[in-house]
Amino acid sequence: MVNFQDIVPFMDQVRQMLEKEPALPSEPWDEKLTDVSEVLQNSGIIGKKIEAPKAAVPSGTLSYEEAMDKLNQVRDTTKEIIVRLAERNTNDLRYPHPFGFEMNANQWAHFIAIHETLHIRQLGRIREANK
C-alpha cells in the first residue's frame, strides 16, 4: 500500500524554513530557482531503487479511499505552502535532503509535487490490481 508519511517530513521542513527564517521580500519571479530536475539528476537518485526509511514503509492498513483522502490532505498542505513561497524570498532558504543534497524552499515544493506523482501512480496500480 501507499504511505504518505514519507511526504509529511518534507512539508514540515519547508514549513519550518518559512517560520524560522526572516521573511525577506521575494526575488523577482524570473530569478526564483524552482526546477529541481538538475539537482536530482546530479544527486544520482533518479532511476535508483532507494529503500524507504522504516517510518515510510507502507503498513498496508489504508484502504484505497483512505489513501486518496490522505493524498488530498497532502495536496491541500502543499498548496498552502506554495502560496506562502510565492510571497517571499526562497532561493536562500536551503535545507538538506536525507540523501545528501540540498534544495531551496521552492525546489522542495517541486520535489514534493514530483513525489506525490509517484504516489498517484502507485494508487493507480493498486486500483487496477483490485478490479
C-alpha positions as CSV (number, residue, x, y, z in Angstrom):
1,M,0.0,0.0,0.0
2,V,1.0,3.7,-0.2
3,N,2.3,5.6,2.8
4,F,2.1,9.3,2.6
5,Q,4.0,9.7,5.9
6,D,7.2,10.0,3.8
7,I,6.0,13.3,2.3
8,V,5.0,14.8,5.6
9,P,8.5,15.4,6.9
10,F,9.4,17.2,3.7
11,M,6.4,19.5,4.0
12,D,7.3,20.1,7.7
13,Q,10.8,21.1,6.7
14,V,9.6,23.6,4.2
15,R,7.1,25.0,6.8
16,Q,9.8,25.2,9.4
17,M,12.1,27.1,6.9
18,L,9.3,29.6,6.3
19,E,8.6,30.1,10.0
20,K,12.2,30.1,11.2
21,E,13.8,32.4,8.7
22,P,13.0,36.1,8.4
23,A,10.5,36.9,5.7
24,L,12.5,38.9,3.2
25,P,10.9,40.3,0.0
26,S,10.5,37.9,-2.8
27,E,13.1,37.6,-5.6
28,P,11.8,38.7,-9.0
29,W,9.8,35.8,-10.4
30,D,12.3,35.1,-13.2
31,E,15.0,34.7,-10.6
32,K,13.2,32.2,-8.3
33,L,15.0,28.8,-8.5
34,T,12.3,26.2,-8.7
35,D,13.2,23.4,-11.1
36,V,14.6,20.5,-9.1
37,S,15.4,18.4,-12.1
38,E,19.1,19.3,-12.3
39,V,19.6,18.9,-8.5
40,L,18.0,15.4,-8.6
41,Q,20.0,14.4,-11.7
42,N,23.2,15.5,-10.1
43,S,22.3,13.7,-6.9
44,G,22.3,10.3,-8.6
45,I,19.0,9.2,-7.2
46,I,17.0,9.3,-10.4
47,G,16.4,5.8,-11.6
48,K,17.7,4.2,-8.5
49,K,15.6,2.0,-6.3
50,I,16.0,3.5,-2.9
51,E,14.9,1.7,0.3
52,A,12.5,3.8,2.2
53,P,13.2,4.6,5.9
54,K,11.2,2.3,8.2
55,A,8.8,5.0,9.1
56,A,7.9,5.5,5.5
57,V,7.4,1.8,4.6
58,P,3.7,1.2,3.9
59,S,1.8,-0.7,6.6
60,G,-1.0,-1.9,4.3
61,T,-3.6,-0.6,6.7
62,L,-5.1,2.1,4.5
63,S,-7.9,1.4,2.1
64,Y,-7.8,2.9,-1.4
65,E,-10.3,5.6,-0.3
66,E,-8.3,6.4,2.9
67,A,-5.2,6.7,0.8
68,M,-7.0,9.1,-1.6
69,D,-8.1,11.1,1.4
70,K,-4.5,11.3,2.7
71,L,-3.3,12.3,-0.7
72,N,-5.8,15.1,-0.8
73,Q,-4.7,16.3,2.7
74,V,-1.1,16.3,1.5
75,R,-2.1,18.3,-1.6
76,D,-4.0,20.9,0.4
77,T,-1.0,21.4,2.6
78,T,1.3,21.6,-0.4
79,K,-0.9,24.3,-2.0
80,E,-0.9,26.3,1.2
81,I,2.9,26.2,1.3
82,I,3.2,27.1,-2.4
83,V,1.2,30.3,-1.8
84,R,3.5,31.3,1.1
85,L,6.6,30.6,-1.1
86,A,5.3,33.0,-3.8
87,E,5.2,35.9,-1.3
88,R,8.8,35.8,0.0
89,N,12.4,35.1,-0.9
90,T,13.1,31.4,-1.4
91,N,16.5,31.0,-3.1
92,D,18.4,31.4,0.2
93,L,16.1,29.1,2.2
94,R,18.0,25.9,1.9
95,Y,17.6,22.6,3.6
96,P,19.4,19.2,3.1
97,H,17.7,16.1,1.8
98,P,18.4,12.9,3.7
99,F,20.2,11.5,0.7
100,G,23.0,14.2,0.8
101,F,22.0,17.1,-1.5
102,E,20.4,20.4,-0.7
103,M,17.4,22.2,-2.1
104,N,15.9,25.7,-1.6
105,A,12.3,26.1,-0.4
106,N,10.8,26.3,-4.0
107,Q,12.8,23.2,-5.1
108,W,11.5,21.4,-2.0
109,A,7.9,22.2,-3.2
110,H,8.7,21.0,-6.7
111,F,10.3,17.8,-5.2
112,I,7.1,17.2,-3.1
113,A,5.0,17.6,-6.2
114,I,7.1,15.0,-8.1
115,H,7.0,12.7,-5.1
116,E,3.2,13.0,-4.9
117,T,3.0,12.0,-8.6
118,L,4.8,8.7,-7.7
119,H,2.2,8.0,-5.0
120,I,-0.6,8.8,-7.5
121,R,0.9,6.2,-9.9
122,Q,1.1,3.7,-7.0
123,L,-2.6,4.3,-6.2
124,G,-3.5,3.8,-9.9
125,R,-1.7,0.4,-9.9
126,I,-3.4,-0.6,-6.7
127,R,-6.8,0.3,-8.0
128,E,-6.1,-1.6,-11.3
129,A,-4.9,-4.7,-9.3
130,N,-8.0,-4.7,-7.2
131,K,-10.6,-4.6,-10.0
